[in-house]
Amino acid sequence: MLIRFIKLSGSGAGTNLPGKIARKISPDILSYLVKQTKKEILVVTGTNGKTTTSGFIAGILKADGRKTVHNRRGANMLTGITTAVVSESNIFAELNTDNCLLEIDEAYLVKAVDEFTPDVILVTNLFRDQLDRYGELNTTAKKIDQAIDKTSKIKPPKILLNADDPIVSSLGENFPENHTFYGFEDIKFVNQDENISSPQETTNCKCGERYNYDKVFYGHLGHFYCSCGHKRPIPQVRATTVTDVNNSKIIINSQNHEEFTVNINMPGLYNAYNALSAITMALELGINIENIKKGLENYSTVFGRAETLYMNHKKVITQLIKNPIGATEVLRTVKDDFNGRLLIIINDNYADGRDVSWLWDANFELLSNYDKTVIVSGIRASDMAVRLKYAGIKSENIIIIEDIRKALEKSLSTVKEEEKLYILPTYTALLDLQKIQRNFL
Ligand SMILES: [Zn+2]
């Protein structure tokens, strides 16, 4: 009865309301349903790349012929997860699925594991994100560690960790036998200026010293070491990548497989990392290489269609920005695309993080030689304009249009046929944009 009601009310995927109602009426509903998973319960957490990584994993599971329940669209707190799981169950409260693939907010994982016990926990990376909501990175790391401890009392999960992230690779230290590390041995950029790296986050070793690096890939990701002897662990899943503005070729080596290569039709090093973490999950589940390749390639094609739209016959690429490191990686891609025009939309609603000072940590200086007009929009359009001025963009090239619809109209009218428009919105700006853009498709 409850399930039928929820299903009727929950036609909109990604909403939290049905989950909220379900949890009120039946507090253990999530636990009850997820326990019915036939194979593994998989959790993906971390600051950046959760949605894309889970998308890749879902693609691979599908290619492997598995039925999967997955909370798509980033509804990654308990109510959103409950909505997703309930909407996949039948009216007899049966969840007929091989895997549950749950993308979980890094600060909520510790609560989620009270309701179900993951078999595998994958952590992508930990960057400063929305300081005003979650506090410092170490607090987040501690919460993930608590989640791992809690789970391990019932059944120790496999823990898949990014070896290149000093904070992530130190997680779950009480359970070293359950770790699998993944990381890049080397990264080659094609047609991109290698000298410009992202701002390096200040990260200290547990001994208090600042880390040194043999190689920095982006942010605090790279081959780090400390004078106390603590250093990047040697990954079991090792990769190299050649990456350019449109795609990445990734060559993977792991203990139990021959070397293999995958091509990802998605821009940027951050997506190469997302693919590598998904591959690590797939290898952990024993999925064969053919299905891994098929799944990754399918997902990147679907993603390409979803994120590249034509509005008023102009090519538009939308990339969410929400923290300095992620934004800088997107800017790197935009900067190297000579046919790219730019619309940046900054909101400061609760879900964006109220504090927009992070804009000052993102490397907008990458755009200092950009000589086309940049349109800035959203609630904090003027803050963004000031930031761009300081980054070296001429005032006459910055146009402020707070209203998102008008800003989009203006942007589309200035994009030439051979050009494309990059839209960089914060989270709630993206939601606003999605409502408006259907009028331009
Ligand atoms: Zn140290």
Boltz pocket constraint, residues with backbone or C-beta under 6 A from the ligand:
constraints:
  - pocket:
      binder: B
      contacts: [[A, 205], [A, 206], [A, 207], [A, 208], [A, 209], [A, 226], [A, 227], [A, 228], [A, 229], [A, 230]]
      max_distance: 6.0
